[in-house]
Amino acid sequence: MGILGTILIGLLVGVIARFLKPGHQPMGWIITILLGIGGSVLATYGGQALGIYRAGQAAGFIGAVIGAIILLIVAGYLRKS
């Protein structure tokens, strides 16, 4: 899957991460989607570089959701300070 596919999945991942992360999120949908794309890109290429999974495996999608949730949490802490 190329970078365009990763970005499209990142859009979906951002929306899923927003629903899965508990608590109030003061950021808008655009920022959430951008963080989802960032988490997707980091988790996809990071997981493949570490040999955790290969391209096209379902673990990549799960990793992307986890990466996006982590980015949402970090962004939330940075906005508070």
Biopython code that builds the backbone (N, CA, C, O; Angstrom):
import numpy as np
from Bio.PDB.StructureBuilder import StructureBuilder

atoms = [
    (1, "MET", "N", (0.858, -1.164, 0.000)),
    (1, "MET", "CA", (0.000, 0.000, 0.000)),
    (1, "MET", "C", (0.904, 1.227, 0.000)),
    (1, "MET", "O", (1.874, 1.290, 0.756)),
    (2, "GLY", "N", (0.597, 2.163, -0.817)),
    (2, "GLY", "CA", (1.396, 3.367, -0.930)),
    (2, "GLY", "C", (1.026, 4.396, 0.108)),
    (2, "GLY", "O", (0.202, 4.154, 0.990)),
    (3, "ILE", "N", (1.644, 5.534, -0.012)),
    (3, "ILE", "CA", (1.413, 6.604, 0.944)),
    (3, "ILE", "C", (-0.025, 7.116, 0.881)),
    (3, "ILE", "O", (-0.589, 7.501, 1.905)),
    (4, "LEU", "N", (-0.620, 7.125, -0.311)),
    (4, "LEU", "CA", (-2.006, 7.583, -0.441)),
    (4, "LEU", "C", (-2.962, 6.654, 0.314)),
    (4, "LEU", "O", (-3.885, 7.117, 0.983)),
    (5, "GLY", "N", (-2.738, 5.360, 0.205)),
    (5, "GLY", "CA", (-3.563, 4.400, 0.941)),
    (5, "GLY", "C", (-3.403, 4.554, 2.440)),
    (5, "GLY", "O", (-4.369, 4.431, 3.194)),
    (6, "THR", "N", (-2.167, 4.824, 2.871)),
    (6, "THR", "CA", (-1.918, 5.030, 4.292)),
    (6, "THR", "C", (-2.642, 6.275, 4.795)),
    (6, "THR", "O", (-3.173, 6.278, 5.905)),
    (7, "ILE", "N", (-2.666, 7.324, 3.991)),
    (7, "ILE", "CA", (-3.362, 8.550, 4.377)),
    (7, "ILE", "C", (-4.865, 8.319, 4.451)),
    (7, "ILE", "O", (-5.522, 8.794, 5.377)),
    (8, "LEU", "N", (-5.410, 7.597, 3.486)),
    (8, "LEU", "CA", (-6.856, 7.318, 3.506)),
    (8, "LEU", "C", (-7.236, 6.473, 4.717)),
    (8, "LEU", "O", (-8.262, 6.718, 5.352)),
    (9, "ILE", "N", (-6.420, 5.495, 5.032)),
    (9, "ILE", "CA", (-6.682, 4.689, 6.228)),
    (9, "ILE", "C", (-6.510, 5.549, 7.470)),
    (9, "ILE", "O", (-7.217, 5.364, 8.461)),
    (10, "GLY", "N", (-5.568, 6.493, 7.418)),
    (10, "GLY", "CA", (-5.363, 7.403, 8.539)),
    (10, "GLY", "C", (-6.583, 8.251, 8.835)),
    (10, "GLY", "O", (-6.862, 8.550, 9.996)),
    (11, "LEU", "N", (-7.315, 8.642, 7.803)),
    (11, "LEU", "CA", (-8.564, 9.369, 8.016)),
    (11, "LEU", "C", (-9.543, 8.537, 8.831)),
    (11, "LEU", "O", (-10.150, 9.023, 9.785)),
    (12, "LEU", "N", (-9.685, 7.292, 8.444)),
    (12, "LEU", "CA", (-10.573, 6.379, 9.161)),
    (12, "LEU", "C", (-10.058, 6.123, 10.575)),
    (12, "LEU", "O", (-10.833, 6.084, 11.530)),
    (13, "VAL", "N", (-8.755, 5.950, 10.696)),
    (13, "VAL", "CA", (-8.146, 5.684, 12.001)),
    (13, "VAL", "C", (-8.354, 6.866, 12.944)),
    (13, "VAL", "O", (-8.616, 6.667, 14.130)),
    (14, "GLY", "N", (-8.242, 8.087, 12.434)),
    (14, "GLY", "CA", (-8.450, 9.269, 13.266)),
    (14, "GLY", "C", (-9.852, 9.315, 13.846)),
    (14, "GLY", "O", (-10.036, 9.647, 15.017)),
    (15, "VAL", "N", (-10.830, 8.984, 13.035)),
    (15, "VAL", "CA", (-12.217, 8.975, 13.511)),
    (15, "VAL", "C", (-12.415, 7.872, 14.553)),
    (15, "VAL", "O", (-13.058, 8.096, 15.579)),
    (16, "ILE", "N", (-11.869, 6.693, 14.295)),
    (16, "ILE", "CA", (-11.998, 5.582, 15.246)),
    (16, "ILE", "C", (-11.294, 5.916, 16.554)),
    (16, "ILE", "O", (-11.826, 5.645, 17.630)),
    (17, "ALA", "N", (-10.101, 6.503, 16.468)),
    (17, "ALA", "CA", (-9.344, 6.842, 17.680)),
    (17, "ALA", "C", (-10.090, 7.864, 18.521)),
    (17, "ALA", "O", (-10.065, 7.800, 19.750)),
    (18, "ARG", "N", (-10.750, 8.799, 17.866)),
    (18, "ARG", "CA", (-11.513, 9.812, 18.610)),
    (18, "ARG", "C", (-12.663, 9.167, 19.390)),
    (18, "ARG", "O", (-12.958, 9.574, 20.513)),
    (19, "PHE", "N", (-13.300, 8.177, 18.803)),
    (19, "PHE", "CA", (-14.396, 7.499, 19.493)),
    (19, "PHE", "C", (-13.888, 6.570, 20.593)),
    (19, "PHE", "O", (-14.578, 6.364, 21.591)),
    (20, "LEU", "N", (-12.691, 6.006, 20.426)),
    (20, "LEU", "CA", (-12.166, 5.059, 21.410)),
    (20, "LEU", "C", (-11.473, 5.738, 22.589)),
    (20, "LEU", "O", (-11.413, 5.167, 23.678)),
    (21, "LYS", "N", (-10.949, 6.947, 22.389)),
    (21, "LYS", "CA", (-10.256, 7.641, 23.471)),
    (21, "LYS", "C", (-11.287, 8.208, 24.432)),
    (21, "LYS", "O", (-12.164, 8.973, 24.028)),
    (22, "PRO", "N", (-11.186, 7.839, 25.694)),
    (22, "PRO", "CA", (-12.172, 8.328, 26.661)),
    (22, "PRO", "C", (-11.946, 9.793, 27.011)),
    (22, "PRO", "O", (-10.843, 10.319, 26.859)),
    (23, "GLY", "N", (-12.987, 10.432, 27.474)),
    (23, "GLY", "CA", (-12.897, 11.809, 27.943)),
    (23, "GLY", "C", (-13.203, 12.834, 26.873)),
    (23, "GLY", "O", (-13.372, 12.515, 25.696)),
    (24, "HIS", "N", (-13.267, 14.078, 27.323)),
    (24, "HIS", "CA", (-13.549, 15.206, 26.431)),
    (24, "HIS", "C", (-12.296, 15.560, 25.641)),
    (24, "HIS", "O", (-11.193, 15.580, 26.187)),
    (25, "GLN", "N", (-12.470, 15.834, 24.366)),
    (25, "GLN", "CA", (-11.360, 16.220, 23.506)),
    (25, "GLN", "C", (-11.621, 17.622, 22.982)),
    (25, "GLN", "O", (-12.512, 17.820, 22.156)),
    (26, "PRO", "N", (-10.845, 18.603, 23.457)),
    (26, "PRO", "CA", (-11.113, 19.984, 23.080)),
    (26, "PRO", "C", (-10.686, 20.336, 21.658)),
    (26, "PRO", "O", (-10.951, 21.446, 21.198)),
    (27, "MET", "N", (-10.041, 19.427, 20.962)),
    (27, "MET", "CA", (-9.597, 19.724, 19.598)),
    (27, "MET", "C", (-10.689, 19.393, 18.594)),
    (27, "MET", "O", (-11.568, 18.576, 18.867)),
    (28, "GLY", "N", (-10.631, 20.016, 17.457)),
    (28, "GLY", "CA", (-11.637, 19.810, 16.424)),
    (28, "GLY", "C", (-11.402, 18.536, 15.630)),
    (28, "GLY", "O", (-10.420, 17.819, 15.820)),
    (29, "TRP", "N", (-12.343, 18.288, 14.734)),
    (29, "TRP", "CA", (-12.276, 17.076, 13.915)),
    (29, "TRP", "C", (-11.094, 17.088, 12.960)),
    (29, "TRP", "O", (-10.498, 16.041, 12.706)),
    (30, "ILE", "N", (-10.747, 18.241, 12.431)),
    (30, "ILE", "CA", (-9.640, 18.319, 11.478)),
    (30, "ILE", "C", (-8.334, 17.914, 12.146)),
    (30, "ILE", "O", (-7.565, 17.130, 11.590)),
    (31, "ILE", "N", (-8.083, 18.445, 13.334)),
    (31, "ILE", "CA", (-6.859, 18.095, 14.071)),
    (31, "ILE", "C", (-6.870, 16.610, 14.420)),
    (31, "ILE", "O", (-5.842, 15.940, 14.322)),
    (32, "THR", "N", (-8.017, 16.098, 14.823)),
    (32, "THR", "CA", (-8.125, 14.677, 15.150)),
    (32, "THR", "C", (-7.797, 13.810, 13.941)),
    (32, "THR", "O", (-7.080, 12.817, 14.059)),
    (33, "ILE", "N", (-8.319, 14.185, 12.790)),
    (33, "ILE", "CA", (-8.056, 13.410, 11.577)),
    (33, "ILE", "C", (-6.578, 13.503, 11.197)),
    (33, "ILE", "O", (-5.980, 12.509, 10.785)),
    (34, "LEU", "N", (-5.984, 14.701, 11.334)),
    (34, "LEU", "CA", (-4.563, 14.848, 11.032)),
    (34, "LEU", "C", (-3.698, 14.022, 11.982)),
    (34, "LEU", "O", (-2.697, 13.440, 11.566)),
    (35, "LEU", "N", (-4.080, 13.973, 13.249)),
    (35, "LEU", "CA", (-3.358, 13.126, 14.194)),
    (35, "LEU", "C", (-3.561, 11.647, 13.868)),
    (35, "LEU", "O", (-2.660, 10.834, 14.073)),
    (36, "GLY", "N", (-4.738, 11.301, 13.362)),
    (36, "GLY", "CA", (-4.981, 9.922, 12.918)),
    (36, "GLY", "C", (-4.099, 9.556, 11.742)),
    (36, "GLY", "O", (-3.571, 8.445, 11.678)),
    (37, "ILE", "N", (-3.938, 10.482, 10.811)),
    (37, "ILE", "CA", (-3.045, 10.239, 9.676)),
    (37, "ILE", "C", (-1.609, 10.088, 10.169)),
    (37, "ILE", "O", (-0.886, 9.195, 9.728)),
    (38, "GLY", "N", (-1.196, 10.974, 11.095)),
    (38, "GLY", "CA", (0.156, 10.874, 11.651)),
    (38, "GLY", "C", (0.381, 9.564, 12.385)),
    (38, "GLY", "O", (1.420, 8.926, 12.214)),
    (39, "GLY", "N", (-0.574, 9.162, 13.192)),
    (39, "GLY", "CA", (-0.463, 7.889, 13.904)),
    (39, "GLY", "C", (-0.441, 6.704, 12.963)),
    (39, "GLY", "O", (0.268, 5.724, 13.191)),
    (40, "SER", "N", (-1.221, 6.803, 11.910)),
    (40, "SER", "CA", (-1.249, 5.733, 10.919)),
    (40, "SER", "C", (0.090, 5.609, 10.206)),
    (40, "SER", "O", (0.613, 4.508, 10.031)),
    (41, "VAL", "N", (0.635, 6.735, 9.800)),
    (41, "VAL", "CA", (1.923, 6.715, 9.098)),
    (41, "VAL", "C", (3.023, 6.203, 10.022)),
    (41, "VAL", "O", (3.817, 5.349, 9.630)),
    (42, "LEU", "N", (3.074, 6.729, 11.264)),
    (42, "LEU", "CA", (4.105, 6.290, 12.199)),
    (42, "LEU", "C", (3.989, 4.809, 12.536)),
    (42, "LEU", "O", (4.987, 4.089, 12.536)),
    (43, "ALA", "N", (2.776, 4.356, 12.822)),
    (43, "ALA", "CA", (2.595, 2.962, 13.201)),
    (43, "ALA", "C", (2.810, 2.026, 12.018)),
    (43, "ALA", "O", (3.369, 0.941, 12.184)),
    (44, "THR", "N", (2.377, 2.429, 10.833)),
    (44, "THR", "CA", (2.528, 1.567, 9.666)),
    (44, "THR", "C", (3.993, 1.364, 9.332)),
    (44, "THR", "O", (4.464, 0.231, 9.229)),
    (45, "TYR", "N", (4.706, 2.454, 9.164)),
    (45, "TYR", "CA", (6.101, 2.334, 8.753)),
    (45, "TYR", "C", (7.009, 1.942, 9.909)),
    (45, "TYR", "O", (8.005, 1.247, 9.705)),
    (46, "GLY", "N", (6.679, 2.378, 11.120)),
    (46, "GLY", "CA", (7.457, 1.969, 12.286)),
    (46, "GLY", "C", (7.320, 0.487, 12.585)),
    (46, "GLY", "O", (8.312, -0.186, 12.869)),
    (47, "GLY", "N", (6.102, -0.025, 12.525)),
    (47, "GLY", "CA", (5.873, -1.450, 12.767)),
    (47, "GLY", "C", (6.510, -2.333, 11.711)),
    (47, "GLY", "O", (7.013, -3.412, 12.021)),
    (48, "GLN", "N", (6.490, -1.880, 10.464)),
    (48, "GLN", "CA", (7.124, -2.638, 9.398)),
    (48, "GLN", "C", (8.644, -2.580, 9.520)),
    (48, "GLN", "O", (9.325, -3.569, 9.249)),
    (49, "ALA", "N", (9.183, -1.427, 9.925)),
    (49, "ALA", "CA", (10.629, -1.294, 10.078)),
    (49, "ALA", "C", (11.148, -2.158, 11.230)),
    (49, "ALA", "O", (12.253, -2.696, 11.161)),
    (50, "LEU", "N", (10.350, -2.284, 12.279)),
    (50, "LEU", "CA", (10.739, -3.117, 13.415)),
    (50, "LEU", "C", (10.462, -4.592, 13.187)),
    (50, "LEU", "O", (10.878, -5.430, 13.987)),
    (51, "GLY", "N", (9.766, -4.921, 12.108)),
    (51, "GLY", "CA", (9.463, -6.312, 11.796)),
    (51, "GLY", "C", (8.307, -6.882, 12.591)),
    (51, "GLY", "O", (8.170, -8.102, 12.689)),
    (52, "ILE", "N", (7.470, -6.025, 13.164)),
    (52, "ILE", "CA", (6.331, -6.498, 13.954)),
    (52, "ILE", "C", (5.272, -7.112, 13.053)),
    (52, "ILE", "O", (4.659, -8.120, 13.407)),
    (53, "TYR", "N", (5.055, -6.508, 11.890)),
    (53, "TYR", "CA", (4.094, -7.012, 10.914)),
    (53, "TYR", "C", (4.518, -6.564, 9.530)),
    (53, "TYR", "O", (5.413, -5.735, 9.365)),
    (54, "ARG", "N", (3.850, -7.138, 8.536)),
    (54, "ARG", "CA", (4.128, -6.793, 7.140)),
    (54, "ARG", "C", (2.984, -5.968, 6.575)),
    (54, "ARG", "O", (1.908, -5.878, 7.167)),
    (55, "ALA", "N", (3.236, -5.373, 5.427)),
    (55, "ALA", "CA", (2.217, -4.553, 4.766)),
    (55, "ALA", "C", (0.986, -5.403, 4.455)),
    (55, "ALA", "O", (1.105, -6.532, 3.980)),
    (56, "GLY", "N", (-0.191, -4.853, 4.725)),
    (56, "GLY", "CA", (-1.436, -5.531, 4.409)),
    (56, "GLY", "C", (-1.991, -6.399, 5.530)),
    (56, "GLY", "O", (-3.096, -6.926, 5.397)),
    (57, "GLN", "N", (-1.268, -6.562, 6.619)),
    (57, "GLN", "CA", (-1.781, -7.370, 7.714)),
    (57, "GLN", "C", (-2.720, -6.537, 8.591)),
    (57, "GLN", "O", (-2.599, -5.315, 8.675)),
    (58, "ALA", "N", (-3.647, -7.225, 9.233)),
    (58, "ALA", "CA", (-4.616, -6.545, 10.099)),
    (58, "ALA", "C", (-3.933, -5.909, 11.304)),
    (58, "ALA", "O", (-4.446, -4.936, 11.855)),
    (59, "ALA", "N", (-2.813, -6.428, 11.713)),
    (59, "ALA", "CA", (-2.091, -5.849, 12.845)),
    (59, "ALA", "C", (-1.657, -4.423, 12.537)),
    (59, "ALA", "O", (-1.530, -3.606, 13.450)),
    (60, "GLY", "N", (-1.435, -4.119, 11.292)),
    (60, "GLY", "CA", (-1.068, -2.768, 10.896)),
    (60, "GLY", "C", (-2.186, -1.778, 11.177)),
    (60, "GLY", "O", (-1.929, -0.656, 11.614)),
    (61, "PHE", "N", (-3.414, -2.181, 10.930)),
    (61, "PHE", "CA", (-4.565, -1.314, 11.206)),
    (61, "PHE", "C", (-4.723, -1.116, 12.700)),
    (61, "PHE", "O", (-4.976, -0.003, 13.162)),
    (62, "ILE", "N", (-4.578, -2.176, 13.443)),
    (62, "ILE", "CA", (-4.677, -2.083, 14.906)),
    (62, "ILE", "C", (-3.554, -1.200, 15.449)),
    (62, "ILE", "O", (-3.779, -0.373, 16.332)),
    (63, "GLY", "N", (-2.355, -1.379, 14.921)),
    (63, "GLY", "CA", (-1.231, -0.538, 15.322)),
    (63, "GLY", "C", (-1.466, 0.919, 14.987)),
    (63, "GLY", "O", (-1.089, 1.802, 15.757)),
    (64, "ALA", "N", (-2.083, 1.182, 13.849)),
    (64, "ALA", "CA", (-2.381, 2.554, 13.446)),
    (64, "ALA", "C", (-3.383, 3.195, 14.395)),
    (64, "ALA", "O", (-3.242, 4.368, 14.741)),
    (65, "VAL", "N", (-4.394, 2.443, 14.822)),
    (65, "VAL", "CA", (-5.370, 2.976, 15.777)),
    (65, "VAL", "C", (-4.695, 3.271, 17.109)),
    (65, "VAL", "O", (-4.950, 4.313, 17.713)),
    (66, "ILE", "N", (-3.845, 2.379, 17.567)),
    (66, "ILE", "CA", (-3.135, 2.594, 18.831)),
    (66, "ILE", "C", (-2.202, 3.798, 18.712)),
    (66, "ILE", "O", (-2.116, 4.617, 19.626)),
    (67, "GLY", "N", (-1.505, 3.899, 17.581)),
    (67, "GLY", "CA", (-0.627, 5.052, 17.364)),
    (67, "GLY", "C", (-1.394, 6.362, 17.354)),
    (67, "GLY", "O", (-0.920, 7.361, 17.895)),
    (68, "ALA", "N", (-2.569, 6.372, 16.749)),
    (68, "ALA", "CA", (-3.390, 7.583, 16.709)),
    (68, "ALA", "C", (-3.909, 7.942, 18.097)),
    (68, "ALA", "O", (-3.958, 9.121, 18.447)),
    (69, "ILE", "N", (-4.293, 6.959, 18.883)),
    (69, "ILE", "CA", (-4.756, 7.228, 20.245)),
    (69, "ILE", "C", (-3.621, 7.811, 21.080)),
    (69, "ILE", "O", (-3.834, 8.735, 21.865)),
    (70, "ILE", "N", (-2.420, 7.273, 20.912)),
    (70, "ILE", "CA", (-1.267, 7.804, 21.639)),
    (70, "ILE", "C", (-1.008, 9.257, 21.241)),
    (70, "ILE", "O", (-0.745, 10.096, 22.102)),
    (71, "LEU", "N", (-1.081, 9.560, 19.948)),
    (71, "LEU", "CA", (-0.892, 10.938, 19.502)),
    (71, "LEU", "C", (-1.987, 11.860, 20.033)),
    (71, "LEU", "O", (-1.717, 13.013, 20.367)),
    (72, "LEU", "N", (-3.225, 11.359, 20.113)),
    (72, "LEU", "CA", (-4.314, 12.164, 20.679)),
    (72, "LEU", "C", (-4.072, 12.471, 22.156)),
    (72, "LEU", "O", (-4.335, 13.581, 22.617)),
    (73, "ILE", "N", (-3.576, 11.496, 22.881)),
    (73, "ILE", "CA", (-3.284, 11.693, 24.303)),
    (73, "ILE", "C", (-2.151, 12.705, 24.473)),
    (73, "ILE", "O", (-2.241, 13.609, 25.304)),
    (74, "VAL", "N", (-1.090, 12.552, 23.687)),
    (74, "VAL", "CA", (0.039, 13.477, 23.768)),
    (74, "VAL", "C", (-0.402, 14.889, 23.389)),
    (74, "VAL", "O", (-0.032, 15.852, 24.060)),
    (75, "ALA", "N", (-1.174, 15.017, 22.338)),
    (75, "ALA", "CA", (-1.661, 16.340, 21.928)),
    (75, "ALA", "C", (-2.547, 16.959, 22.998)),
    (75, "ALA", "O", (-2.502, 18.170, 23.215)),
    (76, "GLY", "N", (-3.345, 16.147, 23.665)),
    (76, "GLY", "CA", (-4.184, 16.649, 24.749)),
    (76, "GLY", "C", (-3.366, 17.182, 25.905)),
    (76, "GLY", "O", (-3.697, 18.225, 26.469)),
    (77, "TYR", "N", (-2.286, 16.473, 26.271)),
    (77, "TYR", "CA", (-1.418, 16.944, 27.341)),
    (77, "TYR", "C", (-0.666, 18.215, 26.937)),
    (77, "TYR", "O", (-0.474, 19.109, 27.762)),
    (78, "LEU", "N", (-0.246, 18.300, 25.693)),
    (78, "LEU", "CA", (0.475, 19.491, 25.228)),
    (78, "LEU", "C", (-0.429, 20.716, 25.174)),
    (78, "LEU", "O", (0.021, 21.835, 25.419)),
    (79, "ARG", "N", (-1.688, 20.507, 24.857)),
    (79, "ARG", "CA", (-2.636, 21.638, 24.804)),
    (79, "ARG", "C", (-2.960, 22.162, 26.191)),
    (79, "ARG", "O", (-3.255, 23.346, 26.350)),
    (80, "LYS", "N", (-2.909, 21.294, 27.202)),
    (80, "LYS", "CA", (-3.209, 21.716, 28.566)),
    (80, "LYS", "C", (-2.098, 22.581, 29.137)),
    (80, "LYS", "O", (-2.358, 23.488, 29.927)),
    (81, "SER", "N", (-0.871, 22.308, 28.743)),
    (81, "SER", "CA", (0.258, 23.060, 29.327)),
    (81, "SER", "C", (0.605, 24.307, 28.576)),
    (81, "SER", "O", (1.529, 25.023, 28.962)),
]
sb = StructureBuilder()
sb.init_structure("model")
sb.init_model(0)
sb.init_chain("A")
sb.init_seg("    ")
for serial, (resi, resn, name, xyz) in enumerate(atoms, 1):
    if name == "N":
        sb.init_residue(resn, " ", resi, " ")
    sb.init_atom(name, np.array(xyz, "f"), 0.0, 1.0, " ", f" {name:<3s}", serial, name[0])
structure = sb.get_structure()
